[in-house]
Amino acid sequence: MLKYILPILFFITSVSFAQEHHIEVQINSAPNKKLSLAYYYLGNIYIKDTVDLDERGFGTFEGDTILPQGLYKMYLDEKNHFDFLLGADQTFSIKSDNFSGENININGAIESEEFAKYVEFLKNLQEKSAQLKQEFQQASGEEKEKIQQELNELTPQLHNYWKNIKKKYPNSFVSAFLIANLVPVLDISTLPENVQNNDSLLLAARFNYQKEHYWDNFDYTDERLLYTPLYKPKLENWFTKVLYQNYDSVKIPVIEFIEEIRPHKRIFQYVTSYFLNSSINSNIMGMDALFVDIARRYYLSGEAFWASDETIEKVKENVMFSEHNLIGMTAPDLTLESVDGDFYNLHGISAKYTVIIIFEPNCSHCKVFVPEFHKEVYLPFRDEGLEVYSIYSMDDKNEWTEFLTKHDLYDWINVWDEHNVSRFKVLYDARKTPGVYVLDRDKKIVAKKLSVEQLKKFMEDNL
């Protein structure tokens, strides 16, 4: 389904002088129809213009500015549309009998013509692959080996096609778009024999090679690639699969990436926004530190020119609730009052591991989590070096004591801050409960936001 862009401010205005686009279209199967010119932008497709075709199926898309180079679409409806590439030449004609994408005739734009030829080549290659696979199923012996060899030759043919276009049109968008699909693969024959014969070493070699060469054929500073379906999945795959998934491993390459694309404002906006949102929403423990880094460096510093005041305030709020409780930091000290009126200091606890739990009895998750944690984790490990600093987050003492009594939770440290003097809700981000932090002997935060099962496994491994 097509989506329309509403917030015009999302885009950066550019002015072109003495440049225009003039695209004549004739679709023989669509007389007197409304035809739309659509374009790809990251993960979506947007309408740029619409014309009424005449009784011959003829119409013209034109304007007094050039269009962004990218992958475009002639769109009639969900079942009738085809893609074409728009390069530097934007005065040309497109003719086709229908919307099958076959036998499209383009005149006046070399890059668009070459892309149409490529689509035809790719279609033939896919048909050849399907035919050989069918023959392979029915073949045997030497015939099967021959067919397999033919199949193995198809991918190099595709790669050679991309490379030849790059040689023929080295600075064109069509070459940048096609070669961007080529992902380098490690030739294991170049590795030492001991690495080739060791699965672990070979896996590590492939991982390192992919990380080092992932962007070899993809120019991530080329804004034209934003107008294709390629950029978004390429970036997401790099961040979530190519980079090793922990904060210390991703921080430097991510910041270096952002710095490299910073002069390219559209890409800077997309990439920085993507990393900010991905890091704060990540399920990887400790990745919120990357969010804080990006927020401070680009958003709170004023570099994120696209961010509204509302967005900046939201980012600022999330930084405030995250910056004091990152993995590896010394946990903020607290001295809170117990049920009996005594005060307990967090840093004064002498235990190999201290778990901070922040809960409220009416929280549906807390009702299950806290008693289960007590039974499955605290009781088995309290004599092995585990202590619990359990913080009731509300201000109803009767509610609190009823919950403690109901679940028999008086054997660990129970505290509260009736008047919110300590700011623990900010220091330990108590916006969602239950909150869970694991501190080592020196009160350094070593884990957080763990489930009961994960906490049990952590204690089994460390106590």
Secondary structure, DSSP 8 states (H G I E B T S, - for coil): -------GGGS-----SS--EEEEEEETT-TT-EEEEEEEETTEEEEEEEEE--TTSEEEEEESS----EEEEEEEETTEEEEEEE-S--EEEEEESSSSSSS-EEES-HHHHHHHHHHHHHHHHHHHHHHHHHHHHH--HHHHHHHHHHHHHHHHHHHHHHHHHHHHSTTSHHHHHHHTT------GGGS-HHHHT-HHHHHHHHHHHHHHHTTTT--TT-GGGGGSSSHHHHHHHIIIIIS-SSHHHHHHHHHHHHHHHTTSHHHHHHHHHHHHHHHHT-SSTTTHHHHHHHIIIIITTT--TT--HHHHHHHHHHHHHHTTS-TTSB----EEEETTS-EEEGGG---SEEEEEEE-TT-HHHHHHHHHHIIIIIHHHTTTTEEEEEEE-SS-HHHHHHHHHHTT-TTSEEEE-TT--S-HHHHTTTTSSSEEEEE-TT-BEEEES--HHHHHHHHHHH-
